Amino acid sequence: MPLLWLVLILLALSVAGFFLGRQRALASAGGNSKDLHSLPSYYGHNVALTGLVPALGVLAIWLLAQPLFIESRVSSLIPEEAIPESSTLGLVMSDVRRVAEGLDLAVSEGVMTPEQARNMRSEFSDVRGRLGEIGVALGSDVRPEVLNAAQSYRNLSNTGTTAMIFVVALIAAVGFAYSYSKTHKDFRARNVVEQGIMALLILAASLAILTTIGIVLSMFFETINFFSLHSWTDFFFGGTWAPNFRGDSELSILPLLWGTLYISVIALLVAVPIGLFAAIYLSEYANNAVRSFAKPLLEILAGIPTIVYGLFALLTVGPALVRFFGQGENGILGVEWMSGATSVLTAGVVMGIMLIPFVSSLSDDIINAVPQAMRDGSLGLGATKSETIRQVVMPAALPGIVGAVLLAASRAIGETMIVVMGAGAIAKFSANPLESMTTITTRIVSQLTGDTDFASPETLVAFALGLTLFVLTLGLNVLALAIVRKYREQYD
Amino acid sequence: MNDMTAMDKTMEQQKTKIAAKGVDVHYGEAHAIKDVNVEIEDKTVTAFIGPSGCGKSTFLRCLNRMNDTIDICKVTGDILLDGEDIYDKRVDPVQLRAKVGMVFQKPNPFPKSIYDNVAYGPRIHGLAKNKAELDEIVEKSLRRGAIWDEVKDRLDKPGTGLSGGQQQRLCIARAVATEPEVLLMDEPCSALDPIATAQVEELIDELRSRYSVVIVTHSMQQAARVSQKTAFFHLGNLVEFGPTGQIFTNPEDPRTESYITGRIG
């Protein structure tokens, strides 16, 4: 609660600072805004932002740092022997936090006075019972060490919060006072505000980049953990994917990579010709009326959640393929090649359908970017429309289209839901598209959501798989971007 | 000025190549060309002049049905090529464009090699039986385009790597390669510097010995330099059509005179 109040007060102060700053600037110019260096509102913004932004920044950092600091201080209070046989420091610490929160709640509900909460001794009173009365359920009786730690936890966080409010208020006050005193008709407020805006934009951009780096690093460290538990030669060069609970799992990426690439290739075989031809029709042949309803319709396909495509694979495409390639005498072809609805072909075809709008809308843009002068030149020489497209438009657009296909490929490689529902869960090398196979993404899901210990190689392998997948799609994206950039240089 | 040289050019009577009778063009609601009648002679350079938006380019594009590629454009009236109506249902616009070649305002070489640019037309029309014949056509066309000596050592390099003037001459060579009977040029020098312009103008004068050339231009000096016949368009009307010398020295219509002396346009 005090946090919300603090922020509200800061905001109110900055609004007041805005008007005061503007007032002072105008007064320094004798009320004539033409004598000011900047527009009056820039002086207001300068005061408001100089007070608000550093204070809010310190507040944010404090809120992030304080729990970490308190955690490390309190956990050093818990002696080694206080941790039970079957437990860990982390579990004891979560008990501590629960007790501390329970005490906070008890005080705020008026069940206990602050003094009682601070001086309570588990030797003399039933902490578990009293906290139970106000709805805080504890698993076991509270041991003296835990109660002690919880009380010092409360102490520290109370002190910390008070200090935080004081420091933040001080910074805000100094900021306001400094910028208010600087406000004068010759002060270059516009330039300062301009720099402030630039800093804001840089902050947003660096947050996005830092998050990416953070994601990669978190995967990277877990991957290192995995490779310290499991040999990297088996991961990269082994031939079998067979996780088990006995501790001698074979965790090789190759069967999964094979499944991933096989399904992606089938998806691209479906998506690229259909998407490309649709794009050529829409951009070169269709008149405005057709284009205006066909294009949005195609793009609706791109908005369907992949889980719906998964259902389509499981309920429609899979059984249809089984009727065609399976069921022996009762099947359409009278063969017995396919027994279950899940197969590489099912997932590949449905994923291909998903990628059609992706390929077509990217290719459409690229084909439209080929200058009309190219088409005129070819038509003016007596070429037909399709000759023009085949011999002039397509070669000119080809690098861009290759880029679009590579982007589609990296989407296919990263796709999960359709594969979970359409391709099955068996990791193997097989060239038969009617068999079940599995991919890297689906194995990541099943390894992380399984009930094995988090520190076991069977779980940590998910991070190694994820990092490999990341590197793979990153490589494809870089390649695609490089090709698209090269294409861009060709005209202009 | 070069007016006198244009008038001094031999004015022997040539047979009519293209005859337009009562041509009207509509872009949707806009009436772009109004009842134009003109006779374009064989082995003659005919210039279309007039202020921007007067319809001269639109009319030029009617002559090889390039306006067919624009949905909202509607052409009525008769345009006869060697006495045959080119807007007749039986006429294939693709074949027509092989006979009536076109060079555009901005040089537009394809992003292919110089050789492939020139061989493009002969290939799609099957003009060469074998590689040797195709080589011959390419060389002959590049020579007619007055660019052979500059590119003969780099025929496999992309056409887009040439300078602007070279690109435009390459485009003329490309148009010539399909053996057209008429060559339409839509402001072929507007994107070129004076030296490249002079080269292209010299080339146009040479092309006159084989083809009927129709050129749209904004430059009256250019029209006077290269053409034997000039047509002046204004607001979609063909105001005056006659020998170039006469148009520039002794125009009949006051609007032509105003334009040539710089009072309108």
HADDOCK unambig.tbl for C-alpha pairs under 7 A between the chains (distance, minus, plus):
assign (segid A and resid 373 and name CA) (segid B and resid 108 and name CA) 5.96 0.50 0.50
assign (segid A and resid 374 and name CA) (segid B and resid 108 and name CA) 6.11 0.50 0.50
assign (segid A and resid 374 and name CA) (segid B and resid 110 and name CA) 6.33 0.50 0.50
assign (segid A and resid 377 and name CA) (segid B and resid 108 and name CA) 6.56 0.50 0.50
assign (segid A and resid 380 and name CA) (segid B and resid 97 and name CA) 5.71 0.50 0.50
assign (segid A and resid 380 and name CA) (segid B and resid 101 and name CA) 6.12 0.50 0.50
assign (segid A and resid 380 and name CA) (segid B and resid 102 and name CA) 5.56 0.50 0.50
assign (segid A and resid 381 and name CA) (segid B and resid 97 and name CA) 5.93 0.50 0.50
assign (segid A and resid 381 and name CA) (segid B and resid 98 and name CA) 5.50 0.50 0.50
assign (segid A and resid 381 and name CA) (segid B and resid 101 and name CA) 5.97 0.50 0.50
assign (segid A and resid 381 and name CA) (segid B and resid 121 and name CA) 5.91 0.50 0.50
assign (segid A and resid 381 and name CA) (segid B and resid 175 and name CA) 6.37 0.50 0.50
assign (segid A and resid 382 and name CA) (segid B and resid 94 and name CA) 4.62 0.50 0.50
assign (segid A and resid 382 and name CA) (segid B and resid 95 and name CA) 6.00 0.50 0.50
assign (segid A and resid 382 and name CA) (segid B and resid 97 and name CA) 4.57 0.50 0.50
assign (segid A and resid 382 and name CA) (segid B and resid 98 and name CA) 4.49 0.50 0.50
assign (segid A and resid 383 and name CA) (segid B and resid 94 and name CA) 6.19 0.50 0.50
assign (segid A and resid 383 and name CA) (segid B and resid 124 and name CA) 6.65 0.50 0.50
assign (segid A and resid 384 and name CA) (segid B and resid 94 and name CA) 6.14 0.50 0.50
assign (segid A and resid 392 and name CA) (segid B and resid 110 and name CA) 6.75 0.50 0.50
assign (segid A and resid 396 and name CA) (segid B and resid 111 and name CA) 6.45 0.50 0.50
